[in-house]
Amino acid sequence: MSVLTSRLDTRGPAYAEARDAMLAKLAELDTEHAKALAGGGERYVERHRSRGGLLARERIELLLDEGSPFLELSPLAAWGSDFHVGASVVTGVGVVSGVECVIVANDPTVRGGSSNPWTLKKSQRAGEVAERNRMPMISLVESGGADLPTQKEIFIPGGGTFRHLTQLSAAGIPTIALVFGNSTAGGAYVPGMSDHVVMVRDRSKVFLGGPPLVKAATGEESDDESLGGARMHAEVSGLADHLAEDERDAIRLGRRIVARLNHTKAGPAPAAQVREPLLPAEELLGIMPPDLKVPVDPREVLARVVDGSEFDEFKPSYGPGLVTGWATLHGYPVGVLANDNGVLFSAEAQKATQFIQLANRSNTPLVFLHNTTGYMVGAEYEQGGIIKHGSMMINAVSNSTVPHLSVLIGASYGAGHYGMCGRAYDPRFLFSWPSARSAVMGPKQLAEVISIVSRASAAKKGQPYDDDQDAAMRELVEHQIEAESLPMFLSGRVYDDGVIDPRDTRTVLGLCLSFASNAPVRGTDRFGVFRM
């Protein structure tokens, strides 16, 4: 047993500065989260309430088991775009009738719950979570269909949403639709392609085209109820399996449907006895310095996250820029790969490759803590095989089949982001701390590269080079890349599953390990060719 100790000086000025900087970032994050919670704004919230409707998060709260957690996903989707923060939909994972379920709830206070391009990305990500972790998917539907002004970005890829619902069903993953209001056009296909459907009397309206469209298309006069009302679908069309008296009754019926699924987890259960870390999570606020160039020992993070602060390190003297080892987290065994804010050399890449193979042999999930500037460059390292060694690590990550959980705690630049299982490498879940940064490279380095290339191009053409213009260009590029590498920017594009408070890291990872255990946890020995 190896118990981690701490060298963090929690009374020193560096810690205080880091803590204050993190708290400031968390305050900014709270402000942006509040925008998502506000939905379409007070006017539209009150209008929805006046019609007797519950808000999206109120529906979710009633659906969940009392006192159980709800891990909301991508709450900042659409941040920085022309659309409301949150993308007019709430997604996440919670416990319903004792079963961990993925929940997708349209927010009818935002343009009638219509789907914009970010709604699509966020909803499709929720579907991926349901599929990869084999969790039932519950859709709380009230949607006007596609946001028509952006139809060119929605129509073609949006069809994949309905296709995916049928694929979940074919894979034996239950899909449930609780329809609370209008579900028009594309919104009608969610109940149409779900395994179980509940509609609310006098409130649910499901049709491909409403009365005005039908009249325009065919000349037929019709009303909402005969065209797509809940009672009609329950008694005539057969689209509704259950007819609820009101929204709360629909939620009750949804909970009963889940209770009758006979769902069991296919993965391992956690240990019966779980010990908290020996060091307080509160201290995670002061670990990451404002200047990400300052090295940080990732063991300081692990000591405040893993069970009992116990960590059995693998190859501690080899490739020291990457910490690897074994721990348990909320009773689940995990392998950990964590950077110390340095570059990855050949030794680190080879160490990671072997470690990932070992984790697959023992069917052990992997946790990646990102804080790296990428793989080392330069003639010496190119000649030493950094490309093939980095490729080995990326090969191992790409083909590993145990669950991967990634947390960006600091820098995550270049191919180092790939090797540490960034979004493109399909981690089961990926979260960021407010201190994180991710881009093709750091802002200063990127601006310097552009400057060098531009200067060389001018010299080759025999043209003078304007140093003042070069300085202005550098400043502009640095500001742009800095803004585009911030966690809120990346989260807005659904490149992570959310920006989290560092103090919640243990809880979030523990929930994700539990979610992942709904599916079998199996490793593999099938990897691509490792170029030696």
C-alpha positions as CSV (number, residue, x, y, z in Angstrom):
1,M,0.0,0.0,0.0
2,S,1.4,3.4,-1.0
3,V,-0.2,6.4,0.6
4,L,0.4,9.8,-1.1
5,T,1.7,12.6,1.0
6,S,1.5,16.3,0.2
7,R,4.1,19.0,-0.2
8,L,1.5,21.7,-0.9
9,D,2.1,24.8,1.2
10,T,-1.5,25.8,1.8
11,R,-0.4,28.8,3.9
12,G,2.0,30.2,1.3
13,P,1.4,33.1,-1.1
14,A,1.5,30.9,-4.3
15,Y,-1.3,28.8,-2.9
16,A,-3.4,31.9,-2.0
17,E,-2.9,33.4,-5.4
18,A,-3.9,30.2,-7.2
19,R,-6.9,29.7,-5.0
20,D,-8.1,33.3,-5.6
21,A,-7.6,32.9,-9.3
22,M,-9.6,29.7,-9.3
23,L,-12.4,31.2,-7.2
24,A,-12.6,34.1,-9.7
25,K,-13.0,31.6,-12.6
26,L,-15.7,29.7,-10.7
27,A,-17.6,33.0,-10.2
28,E,-17.5,33.6,-13.9
29,L,-18.6,30.0,-14.5
30,D,-21.6,30.5,-12.1
31,T,-22.6,33.6,-14.1
32,E,-22.7,31.7,-17.3
33,H,-24.5,28.7,-15.8
34,A,-27.2,31.1,-14.5
35,K,-27.8,32.1,-18.1
36,A,-28.6,28.4,-18.9
37,L,-30.8,28.1,-15.9
38,A,-32.7,31.2,-17.0
39,G,-33.8,29.5,-20.2
40,G,-35.6,31.9,-22.6
41,G,-35.8,34.5,-19.9
42,E,-38.4,35.7,-17.3
43,R,-41.1,36.6,-19.9
44,Y,-41.1,33.2,-21.6
45,V,-40.8,31.3,-18.3
46,E,-43.8,33.1,-16.9
47,R,-45.8,32.5,-20.1
48,H,-45.0,28.8,-19.9
49,R,-46.0,28.6,-16.3
50,S,-49.3,30.4,-17.0
51,R,-50.2,27.6,-19.4
52,G,-49.7,25.1,-16.6
53,G,-46.4,23.7,-17.8
54,L,-43.5,22.6,-15.7
55,L,-40.0,23.8,-16.6
56,A,-37.5,21.3,-18.1
57,R,-35.4,21.1,-14.9
58,E,-38.6,20.8,-12.8
59,R,-39.7,17.8,-14.9
60,I,-36.3,16.2,-14.4
61,E,-36.3,16.8,-10.7
62,L,-39.7,15.0,-10.4
63,L,-38.6,12.2,-12.6
64,L,-35.5,11.4,-10.5
65,D,-35.4,9.4,-7.3
66,E,-35.6,11.7,-4.3
67,G,-32.2,12.8,-3.1
68,S,-30.3,11.1,-6.0
69,P,-27.7,13.1,-8.0
70,F,-28.1,14.4,-11.5
71,L,-25.0,14.9,-13.5
72,E,-25.9,17.6,-16.0
73,L,-24.0,17.4,-19.3
74,S,-22.8,20.3,-21.5
75,P,-24.8,23.0,-19.7
76,L,-22.7,25.7,-21.5
77,A,-23.5,24.4,-25.0
78,A,-24.0,27.3,-27.5
79,W,-21.9,29.6,-25.3
80,G,-20.5,32.4,-27.4
81,S,-22.9,31.8,-30.3
82,D,-26.1,33.6,-31.3
83,F,-28.2,31.0,-29.4
84,H,-29.2,30.9,-25.7
85,V,-26.6,29.3,-23.4
86,G,-27.7,25.7,-22.9
87,A,-28.9,25.2,-26.5
88,S,-32.6,25.0,-25.6
89,V,-32.2,21.5,-24.1
90,V,-31.1,20.0,-20.8
91,T,-29.2,16.7,-20.8
92,G,-27.6,14.6,-18.1
93,V,-27.6,11.3,-16.2
94,G,-29.7,10.6,-13.2
95,V,-31.3,7.7,-11.2
96,V,-34.9,6.9,-12.1
97,S,-36.6,4.1,-10.2
98,G,-33.2,2.8,-9.1
99,V,-31.8,2.8,-12.7
100,E,-29.2,5.2,-14.1
101,C,-30.7,6.8,-17.2
102,V,-29.7,9.4,-19.7
103,I,-32.3,12.2,-19.8
104,V,-32.9,14.7,-22.6
105,A,-35.4,17.5,-21.9
106,N,-36.4,20.2,-24.4
107,D,-36.7,23.6,-22.9
108,P,-40.0,25.1,-24.2
109,T,-39.1,28.6,-22.9
110,V,-36.4,28.9,-25.6
111,R,-38.1,29.4,-29.0
112,G,-40.7,26.7,-28.2
113,G,-38.0,24.1,-27.6
114,S,-37.0,24.2,-31.2
115,S,-33.7,22.6,-32.2
116,N,-30.7,24.7,-33.4
117,P,-27.3,23.3,-34.5
118,W,-26.1,23.3,-30.9
119,T,-29.2,21.5,-29.7
120,L,-28.4,18.8,-32.2
121,K,-24.8,18.4,-31.1
122,K,-25.8,18.3,-27.4
123,S,-28.6,15.8,-27.9
124,Q,-26.5,13.6,-30.1
125,R,-23.8,13.6,-27.4
126,A,-26.4,12.5,-24.9
127,G,-27.3,9.6,-27.2
128,E,-23.6,8.6,-27.4
129,V,-23.5,8.5,-23.6
130,A,-26.6,6.2,-23.6
131,E,-25.1,3.9,-26.2
132,R,-21.6,3.6,-24.9
133,N,-22.7,3.0,-21.3
134,R,-25.9,1.0,-22.2
135,M,-28.2,3.2,-20.1
136,P,-31.9,3.7,-20.9
137,M,-32.6,7.1,-22.6
138,I,-35.6,9.2,-21.5
139,S,-36.8,12.1,-23.7
140,L,-38.9,14.8,-22.1
141,V,-40.4,16.1,-25.3
142,E,-41.9,19.6,-26.0
143,S,-40.4,20.8,-29.3
144,G,-41.4,22.8,-32.2
145,G,-38.9,20.8,-34.4
146,A,-36.1,22.5,-36.3
147,D,-35.2,26.1,-35.9
148,L,-36.1,27.0,-39.4
149,P,-33.6,29.9,-40.0
150,T,-30.8,27.4,-39.4
151,Q,-32.4,24.4,-41.2
152,K,-29.4,24.1,-43.6
153,E,-27.3,23.1,-40.6
154,I,-29.9,20.9,-39.0
155,F,-31.8,19.0,-41.7
156,I,-29.2,16.6,-43.0
157,P,-27.4,15.7,-39.7
158,G,-30.6,15.9,-37.7
159,G,-31.8,12.7,-39.3
160,G,-29.1,10.9,-37.4
161,T,-30.9,11.6,-34.2
162,F,-33.9,9.5,-35.2
163,R,-31.7,6.8,-36.7
164,H,-29.8,6.6,-33.5
165,L,-33.0,6.1,-31.4
166,T,-33.8,3.1,-33.5
167,Q,-30.3,1.8,-33.1
168,L,-30.4,2.1,-29.4
169,S,-33.6,0.1,-29.4
170,A,-32.1,-2.5,-31.7
171,A,-29.2,-2.8,-29.3
172,G,-31.5,-3.5,-26.4
173,I,-31.1,-0.1,-24.8
174,P,-34.6,1.1,-23.8
175,T,-35.9,4.5,-25.1
176,I,-38.8,6.3,-23.5
177,A,-40.6,9.5,-24.6
178,L,-42.7,11.5,-22.2
179,V,-44.5,14.1,-24.4
180,F,-45.6,17.2,-22.5
181,G,-46.7,19.7,-25.2
182,N,-46.4,20.3,-28.9
183,S,-44.1,18.0,-30.7
184,T,-44.1,19.1,-34.3
185,A,-42.3,17.9,-37.5
186,G,-39.0,16.4,-36.4
187,G,-40.1,16.6,-32.8
188,A,-42.8,14.1,-33.7
189,Y,-40.3,11.4,-34.6
190,V,-38.9,11.2,-31.1
191,P,-42.0,9.5,-29.7
192,G,-42.5,7.8,-33.1
193,M,-39.1,6.0,-32.7
194,S,-39.1,5.4,-29.0
195,D,-39.9,2.1,-27.3
196,H,-42.4,3.6,-24.8
197,V,-44.5,6.7,-25.2
198,V,-46.5,8.7,-22.7
199,M,-48.7,11.6,-23.7
200,V,-50.7,14.1,-21.6
201,R,-54.4,14.5,-22.1
202,D,-55.4,17.9,-23.6
203,R,-51.7,19.1,-23.7
204,S,-49.6,16.7,-25.9
205,K,-49.9,17.5,-29.6
206,V,-47.9,15.3,-31.9
207,F,-48.1,15.8,-35.7
208,L,-45.8,16.1,-38.7
209,G,-47.6,19.3,-39.7
210,G,-50.0,21.4,-37.7
211,P,-53.4,22.6,-38.9
212,P,-52.0,25.6,-40.8
213,L,-49.5,23.5,-42.7
214,V,-52.0,20.8,-43.5
215,K,-54.4,23.5,-44.9
216,A,-51.6,25.0,-47.0
217,A,-50.5,21.6,-48.3
218,T,-53.9,19.8,-48.8
219,G,-56.6,22.4,-48.2
220,E,-57.9,20.2,-45.3
221,E,-59.5,21.9,-42.3
222,S,-58.5,20.3,-39.0
223,D,-58.0,21.0,-35.3
224,D,-55.1,20.1,-33.0
225,E,-56.9,17.3,-31.2
226,S,-58.2,15.4,-34.2
227,L,-54.8,15.9,-36.0
228,G,-52.4,15.0,-33.2
229,G,-54.0,15.2,-29.8
230,A,-53.0,12.8,-27.0
231,R,-56.4,11.1,-26.8
232,M,-56.4,10.5,-30.6
233,H,-53.0,9.0,-30.4
234,A,-54.0,6.8,-27.5
235,E,-57.3,5.6,-28.9
236,V,-56.9,5.9,-32.7
237,S,-53.4,6.0,-34.1
238,G,-51.8,3.9,-31.3
239,L,-48.7,6.2,-31.1
240,A,-49.3,6.7,-27.4
241,D,-48.9,3.7,-25.1
242,H,-50.1,5.6,-22.0
243,L,-52.5,8.6,-21.6
244,A,-51.6,10.7,-18.6
245,E,-54.0,13.1,-16.9
246,D,-51.4,15.8,-16.3
247,E,-47.6,16.3,-16.3
248,R,-47.0,14.8,-12.9
249,D,-49.0,11.8,-13.9
250,A,-46.9,11.4,-17.1
251,I,-43.8,11.5,-14.9
252,R,-45.3,8.9,-12.6
253,L,-46.0,6.7,-15.6
254,G,-42.4,7.2,-16.9
255,R,-41.0,6.1,-13.5
256,R,-43.2,3.0,-13.6
257,I,-42.0,2.2,-17.1
258,V,-38.4,2.3,-16.0
259,A,-39.2,0.2,-12.9
260,R,-40.5,-2.5,-15.2
261,L,-37.5,-2.6,-17.6
262,N,-35.7,-5.3,-15.5
263,H,-32.5,-3.4,-16.1
264,T,-29.3,-4.8,-14.6
265,K,-25.8,-3.6,-14.7
266,A,-23.4,-5.7,-16.8
267,G,-20.2,-4.2,-15.3
268,P,-18.5,-4.7,-11.9
269,A,-19.9,-3.4,-8.7
270,P,-17.7,-1.1,-6.5
271,A,-16.1,-2.3,-3.3
272,A,-18.4,-2.4,-0.3
273,Q,-16.1,-0.3,1.8
274,V,-14.9,3.1,0.4
275,R,-12.5,5.4,2.2
276,E,-12.4,9.1,1.6
277,P,-9.0,10.7,0.6
278,L,-6.8,11.7,3.5
279,L,-6.5,15.2,2.2
280,P,-9.5,17.6,1.7
281,A,-11.0,18.4,-1.7
282,E,-11.1,22.0,-0.7
283,E,-7.4,22.3,-1.3
284,L,-7.8,21.5,-5.0
285,L,-8.7,25.1,-5.4
286,G,-5.1,26.2,-4.9
287,I,-3.2,23.5,-6.8
288,M,-3.3,24.9,-10.4
289,P,-1.3,28.2,-10.6
290,P,-2.6,31.0,-12.8
291,D,0.5,30.6,-15.0
292,L,0.2,27.1,-16.5
293,K,3.9,27.1,-17.3
294,V,4.5,26.5,-13.6
295,P,5.0,22.7,-13.1
296,V,2.4,20.9,-10.9
297,D,2.9,17.5,-9.3
298,P,-0.3,15.6,-10.3
299,R,0.1,13.4,-7.2
300,E,-1.2,16.5,-5.3
301,V,-4.4,16.1,-7.2
302,L,-4.6,12.4,-6.8
303,A,-4.0,12.6,-3.1
304,R,-7.3,14.5,-2.8
305,V,-9.3,12.4,-5.3
306,V,-8.5,8.7,-5.0
307,D,-9.8,6.4,-2.2
308,G,-7.7,6.6,1.0
309,S,-5.1,8.7,-1.0
310,E,-3.6,5.3,-1.9
311,F,-1.7,5.1,-5.2
312,D,0.6,2.4,-6.5
313,E,2.8,4.1,-9.0
314,F,4.0,2.3,-12.2
315,K,7.5,3.0,-13.4
316,P,8.0,6.0,-11.2
317,S,11.7,6.5,-12.3
318,Y,11.1,6.1,-16.0
319,G,9.4,8.9,-18.1
320,P,8.8,11.1,-15.0
321,G,6.9,13.6,-17.1
322,L,3.9,11.2,-17.0
323,V,2.7,9.7,-13.7
324,T,1.0,6.3,-14.1
325,G,-0.3,4.0,-11.5
326,W,-3.2,2.1,-9.9
327,A,-5.8,3.4,-7.4
328,T,-9.5,3.0,-6.5
329,L,-12.1,5.7,-6.8
330,H,-15.4,5.4,-5.0
331,G,-14.6,1.7,-4.8
332,Y,-13.9,1.2,-8.5
333,P,-10.3,0.1,-9.6
334,V,-8.7,2.6,-12.0
335,G,-5.5,3.1,-13.8
336,V,-4.3,6.8,-13.9
337,L,-2.3,8.7,-16.4
338,A,-1.4,12.2,-15.3
339,N,0.9,14.9,-16.7
340,D,3.1,17.2,-14.7
341,N,2.7,20.2,-17.1
342,G,5.7,19.2,-19.2
343,V,6.2,17.8,-22.6
344,L,5.9,14.1,-23.4
345,F,9.2,12.5,-24.4
346,S,9.7,9.0,-25.9
347,A,10.0,7.5,-22.5
348,E,6.7,8.9,-21.4
349,A,5.0,7.7,-24.6
350,Q,6.4,4.1,-24.2
351,K,5.5,4.0,-20.6
352,A,1.9,5.0,-21.3
353,T,1.6,2.4,-24.1
354,Q,2.6,-0.4,-21.8
355,F,0.4,0.9,-19.0
356,I,-2.6,1.1,-21.2
357,Q,-2.0,-2.5,-22.4
358,L,-1.8,-3.6,-18.8
359,A,-5.1,-1.9,-17.9
360,N,-6.8,-3.7,-20.8
361,R,-5.4,-7.0,-19.6
362,S,-6.9,-6.4,-16.2
363,N,-10.2,-4.9,-17.4
364,T,-9.4,-1.7,-15.5
365,P,-10.9,1.7,-16.5
366,L,-8.5,4.5,-17.2
367,V,-8.5,8.1,-15.8
368,F,-6.5,10.7,-17.8
369,L,-5.6,14.0,-16.1
370,H,-4.4,16.4,-18.8
371,N,-1.7,19.0,-18.2
372,T,0.8,18.8,-21.1
373,T,2.1,21.0,-23.8
374,G,2.4,18.0,-26.2
375,Y,5.2,15.8,-27.6
376,M,8.7,17.0,-27.7
377,V,10.1,18.5,-30.9
378,G,13.6,19.0,-32.2
379,A,16.3,17.2,-34.2
380,E,17.5,15.1,-31.3
381,Y,14.0,13.9,-30.4
382,E,12.9,13.3,-34.0
383,Q,16.0,11.2,-34.6
384,G,15.2,9.4,-31.3
385,G,11.8,8.3,-32.6
386,I,9.4,10.7,-31.0
387,I,6.9,10.3,-33.8
388,K,6.8,6.5,-33.7
389,H,6.7,6.5,-29.9
390,G,4.0,9.1,-29.7
391,S,2.1,7.1,-32.3
392,M,2.4,4.0,-30.2
393,M,0.7,5.9,-27.3
394,I,-2.0,7.2,-29.6
395,N,-2.5,3.7,-31.1
396,A,-2.9,2.3,-27.6
397,V,-5.4,4.9,-26.6
398,S,-7.4,4.6,-29.8
399,N,-7.8,0.8,-29.5
400,S,-8.2,0.4,-25.8
401,T,-11.7,-0.8,-24.9
402,V,-11.9,-0.2,-21.2
403,P,-13.8,2.9,-20.2
404,H,-11.7,6.2,-20.4
405,L,-12.5,9.2,-18.3
406,S,-10.6,12.4,-19.1
407,V,-10.3,15.6,-17.1
408,L,-8.4,18.7,-18.4
409,I,-6.9,20.3,-15.3
410,G,-4.3,22.4,-17.1
411,A,-2.8,22.6,-20.5
412,S,-3.8,20.1,-23.2
413,Y,-2.0,21.1,-26.4
414,G,-1.2,19.5,-29.7
415,A,-1.0,15.7,-30.1
416,G,-0.6,15.5,-26.4
417,H,-4.3,16.1,-26.2
418,Y,-4.8,13.1,-28.5
419,G,-2.4,10.8,-26.6
420,M,-4.2,11.7,-23.4
421,C,-7.6,10.7,-24.8
422,G,-9.0,14.0,-25.9
423,R,-12.6,14.3,-27.3
424,A,-11.7,12.8,-30.7
425,Y,-10.6,9.6,-29.0
426,D,-14.1,8.9,-27.5
427,P,-13.6,8.9,-23.8
428,R,-16.8,7.9,-22.0
429,F,-16.8,11.3,-20.4
430,L,-14.5,14.4,-20.6
431,F,-14.6,17.3,-18.2
432,S,-12.5,20.5,-17.8
433,W,-11.4,22.5,-14.8
434,P,-11.8,26.3,-15.2
435,S,-8.0,26.4,-15.3
436,A,-7.8,24.3,-18.4
437,R,-6.5,25.4,-21.9
438,S,-6.7,23.3,-25.1
439,A,-5.6,24.2,-28.6
440,V,-3.2,23.0,-31.3
441,M,-0.5,24.8,-29.3
442,G,0.0,27.6,-26.8
443,P,-1.0,31.1,-28.0
444,K,2.6,32.5,-27.9
445,Q,4.0,29.5,-29.7
446,L,1.4,29.7,-32.4
447,A,1.9,33.4,-32.9
448,E,5.7,32.8,-33.1
449,V,5.3,30.0,-35.7
450,I,3.2,32.3,-37.9
451,S,5.7,35.1,-37.5
452,I,8.7,32.9,-38.4
453,V,6.8,31.4,-41.5
454,S,5.7,34.9,-42.6
455,R,9.2,36.4,-42.2
456,A,10.8,33.5,-44.1
457,S,8.2,33.8,-46.9
458,A,9.0,37.6,-47.3
459,A,12.7,36.9,-47.3
460,K,12.3,34.2,-50.0
461,K,10.4,36.7,-52.2
462,G,12.9,39.5,-51.5
463,Q,10.3,41.6,-49.9
464,P,10.8,43.8,-46.8
465,Y,9.2,42.6,-43.6
466,D,7.3,45.1,-41.4
467,D,8.2,44.5,-37.8
468,D,5.4,46.8,-36.4
469,Q,2.9,44.8,-38.4
470,D,4.4,41.6,-37.2
471,A,4.0,42.7,-33.6
472,A,0.4,43.7,-34.1
473,M,-0.2,40.3,-35.8
474,R,1.3,38.4,-32.9
475,E,-0.8,40.3,-30.4
476,L,-4.0,39.6,-32.4
477,V,-3.2,35.9,-32.8
478,E,-2.3,35.5,-29.2
479,H,-5.6,37.0,-28.0
480,Q,-7.6,35.0,-30.5
481,I,-6.0,31.6,-29.6
482,E,-6.2,32.4,-25.8
483,A,-9.9,33.1,-26.2
484,E,-10.4,30.0,-28.3
485,S,-8.6,27.7,-25.8
486,L,-10.6,28.7,-22.8
487,P,-12.8,26.0,-21.3
488,M,-16.1,27.9,-21.7
489,F,-15.4,28.4,-25.4
490,L,-14.6,24.6,-25.8
491,S,-17.6,23.6,-23.7
492,G,-19.8,25.9,-25.8
493,R,-18.9,23.7,-28.8
494,V,-19.6,20.5,-26.9
495,Y,-15.9,19.6,-26.9
496,D,-16.3,18.5,-23.3
497,D,-19.2,17.3,-21.1
498,G,-18.9,20.3,-18.8
499,V,-16.6,22.6,-16.9
500,I,-16.5,21.4,-13.2
501,D,-15.4,22.8,-9.9
502,P,-12.1,21.1,-9.0
503,R,-13.7,20.1,-5.6
504,D,-16.3,18.0,-7.4
505,T,-13.7,16.0,-9.4
506,R,-13.9,12.9,-7.1
507,T,-17.7,12.9,-7.1
508,V,-18.0,13.4,-10.9
509,L,-15.5,10.7,-11.7
510,G,-17.2,8.3,-9.2
511,L,-20.6,8.9,-10.9
512,C,-19.0,8.3,-14.3
513,L,-17.4,5.1,-13.2
514,S,-20.9,3.9,-12.0
515,F,-22.5,4.9,-15.3
516,A,-19.8,3.1,-17.2
517,S,-20.5,-0.1,-15.2
518,N,-23.9,-0.4,-16.8
519,A,-22.0,-1.9,-19.7
520,P,-19.5,-4.7,-19.6
521,V,-16.0,-3.5,-18.7
522,R,-13.7,-5.5,-20.9
523,G,-10.2,-4.8,-22.2
524,T,-8.6,-6.0,-25.4
525,D,-5.3,-7.3,-26.7
526,R,-6.1,-6.2,-30.2
527,F,-4.0,-3.1,-31.0
528,G,-2.7,-1.7,-34.3
529,V,0.9,-2.4,-35.4
530,F,3.3,-0.7,-32.9
531,R,6.1,0.8,-34.9
532,M,9.2,-0.1,-32.8
